[in-house]
Amino acid sequence: MKFDELDARMRVFESANDFLVLPNVYMVARLDGRGFTKLTKQNLSLETPFDVRFKDYMMATTTHLMTCGFKFVYGYTESDEISLLFDLEENIFGRKTRKLVSLLAAEASAKFALLINQVASFDCRISQLPRKQDVVDYFRWRNEDAFRNSLNAHCYWMLRKQGISAKKANDKVTGLSVAQKNELLFQAGINFNDLPLWQKRGVGFYWTTIDKEGVNPRTNEKVTTQRKTLVTNDALPMKDAYSNFLTNLL
């Protein structure tokens, strides 16, 4: 059998189960760290509940993904997860989810592993969102998840540092309202409102255009050109203000 015939026959088995995202459907890739609880607590010995070093690792990884060859409009990271909004017209690899998921997980894993100098890995999934409002709601969901997780984590680790067991600390926090959790922290001398915003809201990444002055080498005249630059925002708004921010961005 000639190679071309063998290649055509075997390619069917490789691509028969390919799924494609339809045109004019928004795509959001979400990556989560695999086994990061053990990684952060045992291997890296990071501070709890938040460590600025880990935040810097996640921001550097998100920056890498935003600039590694895919057309992304918006990136967002909180805790050990990263969400990336593709440009609506992005057609790389024919919008095959198999290729997108595998390559993004590989890029994130490689970058993070280089940053910490040990093995680390991410998984990846693709959300297919038919409307612009669904995109806004998706990132609003992750933004509010960041707030909920931050409040719970600060309460839990405050109790653990007081010598309370893991089970009792978890039981004490479970079922409390937001106001009660804030009061629990306040009684321990922690004002949740004063904590860094990135801990409560995550960090956003998006593109903007700036004017850059230069000199025309032929005429020696000053010229102004426009360049795209990546903005990192660690003071994102919340709730409706965040929804409005996303709507304007889109």
Helices and strands as residue ranges (DSSP letters): H 3-15, E 26-33, H 36-38, I 39-43, H 52-66, E 72-78, E 81-86, G 92-95, H 97-116, E 122-129, H 132-161, H 166-173, H 178-187, G 192-194, H 197-201, E 203-215, E 222-233, H 239-249
